[in-house]
């Protein structure tokens, strides 16, 4: 055995010597060529030209490099999870929870950049879980025992799916294989070292034909680097996916989703109120219609329903909450909730806020020829404050669309021949409509704004756009409703808790008697 080791050591030295000779053989001609070139430049008076060429080439390569670095820094500053990531955000998460997910992924990338060994995942995972707790203003490990067990179970289940979908032949890897590799890692390292030395000895033998040997060395180097990068990237993706699963499950845990079983989810309180107004076997999507007094809410509802059910008048008429059931496109049943007009009154604002945060979609009607938006802005600020509150970070916000109504009354007043193409700039009416859209968007920061006209005295325009908007946002509205149902469901019913107390007391009583 000692002779074999000595032989391998000698082969290693011989291989290193051959590598050094080859390196010198390549570099020496280049150095000689550079020397002759420099001598010729000085001898024939091309020093200035050479200096200019050097400066130009420097800036030619340095400026693109500087731009790439700035772009990379900007990318880090605005970190966003790649769409190709093995683990994606949940559709049930709120905007605040999605922002937390982005920050946790940036944290994951930083930790893997510092230490990416498999053995470090335990400490990384615990740190990610604690960071998630801080994001939700919770202390470390502030969850119940049952929730903790479910966290471990859920991480394992999700990570198993990721491994099966992305790691080739993972089903054939046995725990006994991993245990054997761990127990004999020293011997495996020695065997790998011996194999490397034998490979070097074979490479020295190949230099009998230098041209073929150099060609094969280059090919092996390229293929080896490619294979090595593929393996390294696969491992890094698996480590990243594990920590992402920890982050995702932690968000679900601290938001309270793990405290609610699917069987415990019941209809939301607001749905019960709707059923009292008009009973329905299924919980319909709720579309809250809000806006200032006389902005055109009732006209919008009548247009969507296709029937004159909501009172239309120049005087304020919606002084209570009215629910209208209708169907739009493929949506068989939805509730249009006609709310009181924004008037600056605290009681009115509280009523409207209650229904907006319990809505699956919001249509905010804005009178196009009314520039005053103080009441709308005041309510938007109260709505933003509600979702910014740390107790509401896990609430999913509904899509809020502005309905810019009565655009026919914008200047020039005499021009009104819908439909209009808002991308064309040769129309004075289109220019005015686009300015009104930009004005209201800057003030209220809505998800989108649709120009309409539902006035009875002129040709109507925009009904098709509103119906397309509702159909487009159905899936998102269902997620908002599902989120609301989960939040309103308790961890377990009162009767279930009494059963647990009874069982525990019964056991203690038997022990006391015995």
N, C-alpha and C positions, 0 to 999 in steps of 0.2 A: 504493500500500500504506500509505503514511504517512497519507493522508487517511482511509483506512478505519479505521486504528487511532485517529486523533483522533476520528472519529465515534463509534466504539465507546466511547471514554473518556467523551465527552459524554453518551452514552446511559446509561452506568453511573452518572454523577453525577446525571443526571435521575431515574433509578430510585431511587437512594438518597435523593434529596430527597423523592420521592413517599412512600417508605416512612416517612420521618421525620414527614412531615405527617400521614399516616394514624395513626401511633402517638400523636402529640400529640392528634389529634382524638378518639381513644378514651380516652386517659388524662385529658384536661382535664375532661370532664364527671364522671368518677369522683371526681377530686380536689375539684371544686366540691360534689358530693353529699356527700362525707365531711365537708367543712367545715360545711355546713348541718346535718348530723346531729350533729356534735360540739357545735355552738352550741345546738341544741335540747335535747340531753342536759343541758348545764349550765344552760340557761335554765329548764327545767321540773323540775329537781331529781332527775334520774335518774342522777346520777353514781355512786352506790353500786351501783345495779342494773347499770349498765354495767360497773363494775369486777368485780362477781361473775360476770357473764356472760363477761367476758374470761378470768378465772381458770378457770372451768368449761370453756370451750372449749379452753383451753390443755391442761388435763389430759386432756380428752376425746380429743385428737389425740396428745398426747405419750406417754401410757401405752401405747397400741397400738404406736406407733413404737418405744418402748423394748423391748417384748416381741418385736417382729419382729427388732430388732437382736440381742437375746440368742439368739433362735432361729437367726439366721444365723450367729452366732459358734459356737453349739453344733454347727451343721451343718458348719462348717469344721473344728472340733476332731474330729468323728467323720466324716471324709470317707469317702465310699463311691462307687465308680464307678456311674453311672446304668445302669439296665438298658437304656436307649435308646442307650447309647454304641455307636458304630460298631465298636469293637474290644472284645471281651470276654475275660475270663480263660480260660485253657485248662483243660479238665476233667482234664488229666493233672497239674496242679500240686498240690503239697502245701499244707497250711495255711500253713506258713511262707512259701512262694512267693506264695500269694495275699495275705498280709499285705504282702510286698514290693511286689506289684503295686499295692495300694492306696496305699502311700507314694509310689511313683513317679508315680502319677496326680495326687496332691496336688502333687508337685513340678512336673509338667507344667502344671497350672492356674496355679501361682504364676509360672512363667516366661512363660506366654502373657499373664498379666495385666500383667507388666512390659514385655514387648516381643513383639508378635505379627506383626511383619513377616515376609514369606516369606523374606527374606534372613537372618533370625535363626535359622531352623530348623536350619541346619548346626551352629551353636554349641550350640543347645539339644539337638540329638540327641546330640552328642558328650558333653555334660554328663550326659545321662540314661544313656548307656552307662557312663560312669565311675562314676556313682552306683550303678548296678546292680552293678558290680564290687566296690564298697565293701560293699554289702549281703551279698555272698558272700565277704567277706574276701579279695578278690583285688586285685592291683594293676591299674592302667590298662593296657588292651590286652594282658592276659595270656591270649592264645589263639593257636592255631596259624594259619598262613597260610591253610590250607584252610578252617578254621572261619571265619576273617575273610571270605573270599570267599563262603562260604555264608551268612554273616550279611547281606552286601549283597544277595545274590541273594534271600534269603527276605523281607527288608524290601520289596524292589521287587515281588516276587510278591504279597505280601499287600496292599500298598498299591494295586496295580493292581486287585485284586478290590474293594477299598473304593471306589475311584474309579468303577469300572464300575457298581457297585450304587447309588451315591448322587449322582453328578454327571450331570445331564442333558446329552446330546449330547457327552459327553467323547470318544467315538470320532471325532468330526468335527474336534476341535482338533488341528491339525498343529504339529509342532515349528517349521516355517517361519513359522507365524503368531506363535508366541511370540517367535521370533528377530526378526521384523519389528517387533513391538511394543517389544521391548527396544532395538533399534537406533534406533528413531524415537520414543522416549518423550518427547523434548523437543518435537518437532513435534506429537505427540498432545496433550501438555499445552497447547500454544498453541492448537490447534484446539478443545480443550474449553473453554478460556477464551473464545475468540471465540463459541462456541455459547452459552455462559452469558450473554454480553453481548447477543447477539441475542434470547435468551429474555427478558431483562430489558426490552429495547426493546419487544418485543411485549406484555409485561405492562403497560408504561406506556401503550401505545396502547389497551389494553383498558379503561382507566379512563375512557374516554368514557362507558361505562355502569358507574358505580361499584358498584351492587348486584350485577350479574352478575360483575363483576371480583372483588369480595371473595369471593363464593361459590366461584368457580373457584379462587382462591388457596388457600382453606381445603381444598378437595377435592384439589388438586395436592399440598399440603403433607402431608396425611394419606396419600395413596397413595404419594408419594415416600418418606416415612419408612418405610412398611410394606415397600416394595420394597427400600429400602436396608438395612433390618434383616434381611430374608430373605437378601440377598446377603452381608452381613457374617457372619451366622450360618453360612451354608454354608461360607464361607472359613475361619471359626474352627473349624468341625467338621472340615474337611479337614486343617488344621494340627494339630489335636489328634489326629486319627486317625494322622497320620504319626508323631508322637512316641510315641503309644501302641504303634504297631507296632515302633518302635525298642526301646521298653521290653520288650515281649513277647518279641521275638526275642533280646534281651540276656539275659532270664531263661532262655530255652531254651539259649542259648549257655553261660552260666556254670554252669548246672546239669549240663552235659555231654550234653544231648540231641542236639546237633549233631555230637557225636563218634561217634554210633552210627547207622549206616544201618539201614533197616528189614530189609534182607536179612541183617544180622549178628545180629539178635535171636534168641536161643535160649531154650530152656526154663530156668527158674530152677533153682538148685541144690536148693531145698527141694522142687520138683516131682519132681526125679529121685529124692530120698529117698522121696517118697510112692509113686512107681512101683515102687521096690524092694519096698515093702510090698505093694502091689497094683497091678500094671501096668495102665495105661489108655492108649488111643490118643490121647486129648486131655488137656490139662492142666486138671483140674477146679478149681473155686473152692475155696479152703481156708478153712474156718471153724474157728478155734481156740476150744476150750472150756476156760476156766480157772476157778479158784475155790479156796477153801480145802478142806481135806480134809473129806469127807462133806457137802459143800454140796449135792450132788445132780447133779453133772456127768453121771455115768453114766445116771441116770434121765432127764435131759434128752435125751441122745443116743438112748436107747432109744425115747423118745416121738417124736422126729423120724423115726427110722428105721422105727418101727412094728414092731420086732423086738427080742427080748432078746439082743442081741449083746454089749453092754457089761455086765460083771459088776456087780451091784448088791449092796452089802453094807454093814453098819454099820461095818465095819473099812476102813481105808485100802486101796484095791485098785489104784489107777492109779499104779503106781510106775514106769511106762515110758510112752513115747509110742505111742499106738495110733491108727491111722487107719481110719475106717469110711467106706465109700463108700455113697451113697444118692442118692435123687432127692426133691426137694421142689417140688411144684407144677409150674411150667413149666421149672424148672431140672432138666435131665435127669441131670446128674451133678455131685456135689460131694463133697468130703472133709471129714468131721467129725474134727478132730484132738483126741483126748482127751489132755490134758496132766496131768502129776503135780500133786497138790494143793499149794497155797501153804503152805509150812511154815517160812519164814524162813531156810532153808538157802541159802547163796550159790550152790552148784552147781545146786540146783533152780531158783532164780530165773534163773540164766543160761540154763538149758535152756528155761524158759518164755518168757523174753524173746526168745530166738532164734526161736521159732516164732510169737510174737505179731507181731513186726516183719516176718515173712515170711508173714503171713496176709492174706487178702482181707477177712475179717470176723471179729469177735471177740464171743463170747458169754461174759459174765462172770457166773458163777452165784454168787448171794449167798443164804445161809441167812437167811430172814426173821426167825426168832426168836433169832438170834445177834447181839448188839449189838457184839461185839468186831470191829473192822475194822482192827486194827493191821497185820496181815499183808497185807491188801488195799491199805491206804494205802501201805505200804512199797513194794510192787511198782509201784503207780501212780506214785510219785515217781521210781523208777528208769526207768519208761517215759517219763515227761515229760522227764527229763534226757537220754535218748537222742535224742528228737526235737528238743530244744533245742540239741543240739550242732551247731556250725557245719558240720561235715562231713555232717550228715544233714538239712539244711534242705530239700533237694530230694526227700526221701523222702515219699511220700504215706501218711498215716496211715489205717489201716482204721477203719471205723465200729465203735465199741465199745458194745455194748448190755448193760445189766445185766439178768439174769434173777433176779428176786426170788422164790426158790423157797420152798415150804412155808409159804405165807401162811395155809394152813388152821390152822396151829399158833399164829397170833397171837390175842390176846384180842379178844372173848370166845371161849374155847375151844369152848364148846358150840354156837356158831353157825357153820354151814358149809353154805350152799346156793347154790353158784355156778350161773350166772354173776352177777357183780356189776357194777353201773354205778358207776364211780368218781366220777362227777359228782354223785351223790346224797349228801346229808349226813345223812339220817335213819337210816342204818344204822351201828351201832357198829363192825361189822366193816370197813365201807368207811372209816370214820374212822381206824381203826388201820392199815389197809393204806396209806392216803395218807400217814400220818405216817412209816411205815417207808420209803416211796419217797422222801419229802423228806429224811429222815435220811441215807440212802445216797447220794442225789444230791449233797448238800452235802459229804460226805466224799470222794467219788471223782470227781465232775464228769464223769459218763458222758454219752454222746450221748443216751441214753434208758434208761428202766427199765420192764420189763414184769413185772407180778405174775403168778405161776404157782403151781400146786401139782401135782406129779407123784408124790405119795406113793401107795404101793400100797394103803394102808389106808383111803383116803378118795377121794371123787369128784375126778377130775382136772380141772384148769382152766388154760387159757392156751395150749394146743397151737396153736389157730388163730391166735392173736396172734403166736406165734413164727414160724409158717410165712409169715404175711403180712409180717412184718419181713424175713425172708430174701428173699422175692420183691421187696420194695420196694427193697432195697439191692443188687440184682444188678448194675445198671449201674455204681454206684459201686465195687463190688468188682472189676469187670472193669478199671476205670481204675487201681485200686490194683495189680492184678496186672500190668498193662501197664507201669506205672511201675517196678515191681520188675524186670521183664524188661530194661527199658532200662538200668537202673543196673548190672545184672550182666553186660551185654554190653560187650565191650571195644571200643576205637576201631577197631581192625582186627585180624584174626587174626594169629597169629605167622607163619604161612606167607606171608601177604601182605607182612609186614614184611621177611621174608627175600628175597622176590622183588624188593622195592624196592632192598634192599642189593645184590643180585646185579646188577640192571640198572645201578645207579650205579657199581659197581666195574668192570663190563664197559666202560662208556663211558670211565671214567678210564684203564683199561688201554689202550684203543685210542688215546687221545690221547697217552699216554706213549710208545707204540711209534712213533707217527707223528712 
